[in-house]
Amino acid sequence: MNKRGLIGFLVVVVVLLVVGFIWFIGELDDGVECVPASCCHATECVLGVDAPDCDSVACTMNCEPGTLDCGQGGCEYVDGECEVVWG
């Protein structure tokens, strides 16, 4: 194999390793769902398995400041825990 072919081969291997690593990291967090910690005007997030039962709860439609109301923030899985990410 000539020098040019070897460099091309190494580039392909590195690209495949990077793509595989990114895919693997994505798989670690796959299936983790974070949701608001309370039914109304939530300010914190929890894992989906710890979600409150909001079936019989009625909330106001107010967009309260400092809450997840009206898209002011959202829940994301960051560094192994659920956190509020403010918009």
N, C-alpha and C positions, 0 to 999 in steps of 0.2 A: 504494500500500500504506500502510495506516495504521500508527501507531506500535506498536500492539499486535501487529499481524501481522509487523512487522519484528523485534520482540523475539522472537517465537515462532520465526521463521525462523532467527535467529541462535542461539537455544538449540539447535535441531535440528542446525544445522551444527556447533556446538561438540561436541555429544554424539557425532555421527558421527566427528569428528576424533579425539576421545579414544578411542572404541572402535577405530577404525582403527589408532591408534598402539599401543594395548595389544596388538591382534592382531599387528601387525608385529613388535613386540618378542618376542612369544611365538614367532613364526616363526623368528627369529634363533637361538633356542636349541633349536628343534625338531629332533629327531634326534640330539642330543648325549646320549650315555649315559655315565654315570659308574658305575664298578664298583669293588669292593675291589681293592687293588693286589696282594694275595697270596691264596693259596687258603685258608689257615688263619689265623685270629685276626688279621685285617688291621687295620692302624692308619692306613692311607692309602688314597687313592682315585686312580684313573687313568681316562683315557678308555676307553670300551668297546673301541676298536680296539687298545688296548695291554693288554687284559685277559690275565692269565696263563691258561695252559691247565691246567685243573684236572680234566680227565677221568680221569686215573689217580692222583689224589691222594686220600689218605684222611686226614681231619681228626678230631680228637677232638670230642666233643660238649660239651666244657667251655665255660662262658661266662666267658672270661678277662676280667678287669677291664681297662679302657682300650683295648678292641678294638671292632670292629663286631659282635662276637658277640651273639646274643640280642637284637638290636634296640637295643643301647646307643647306636648311632649309625647314620648312613646316608651315602650318597654323593650329593652334589648338585653341579650345575654353577653356580658362583657367580663372577661377575665374570670370565668367560672361562677359568676353570679348574675342575678337579674338586677338591672339598674334602670333608672329613669334617664332618658336622653332627651334633653330639652331642645325644642325646635328653635 
